């Protein structure tokens, strides 16, 4: 039910899902997974895949063991494995006429607003072009990022900045249990969670964790981020063939359900998370357009105050200097000074480079 109602879906795949304990690629699984993604697209859903596996694929190609590898060696091996990983996806998805693209991110890219705004725009444009973005952690330049379970958190951040409805974490277990099901026969699968308390965290610490990469605790951390963003998250067994179809048909998994809506979460994030760095004064025409759910264009701006960068939080005032909206600016204050009052088609000529037309996109704006 939850996936059927989701428009933007993030799917995170761990290394242990792509490569088995004998270091063999699960080619049949990847084919069935591509079929699942094709079906989601057929239902007019937008899909982002967050995949681990670059280091594992590099180790496989070089026939070396990942254990005890130093960081600088991991970075080099990730560079080798990255091509292998994307070739694998490209060849498989092409059979189902699914176009894919690659985005390399580190956690830092999702934490800095300017970078996260750039990433969101890239996701949006790839959706418009009919492509499925495959996000890989940029292990070739990562330092502290290469560690246990980071891709769970990375996936939750991608879900947050892309304004996703659902995040699917494919694990090697059906979900979160009351106890370790491999040890205790009376262990019960928790079908849904709406509160993450200390008891749940203790349960996750004792519960089984997936082979190879991050354990259940990192998934709980990812769930916290999603729930604060108004995004649903599910932990499901990814070792099944057609794992997404299995979730939809059997629902034998653990759903984390936020109490706050996605819209309310985004409003709270925009209004409360940082102090405004500047102000824009706009004319009556622009105010009317914003009231009708439109984005803010340069033509309607009459004055810019403050020194801010692209992605910074700003106030939007009417010509009487009354604040009526806040948002994240797609331009710096110096750029806006050059383009304010001018038509969108003139922006490229005024700035000397191609850029977007919205100064504050409607998705990044909240009326007060």
Secondary structure, DSSP 8 states (H G I E B T S, - for coil): -TTTT-SEEEEEE-HHHHB-TTS-B-HHHHHHHHHHHHHHHHTT-EEEEEE--HHHHHHHHHT---TT--HHHHHHHHHHHHHHHHHHHHHHHHTTT-EEEEEEE-HHHHHSHHHHHHHHHHHHHHHHTTEEEEEEE-TTT-STTSSTTHHHHHHHHHHHHTT-SEEEEEESSSS-BSS-TTT-TT--B--EES---HHHHHHHHHS---SSS--HHHHHHHHHHHHHTT-EEEEEE-SSTTHHHHHHHH--SEEE--SS-HHHHHHHHHHHSS---EEEEE-HHHHHHHHTT--EEGGGEEEEEE---TT-EEEEE-TT--EEEEEE-SS-HHHHHHHTTS-GGGHHHHHSS---SEEE-GGGEEE-
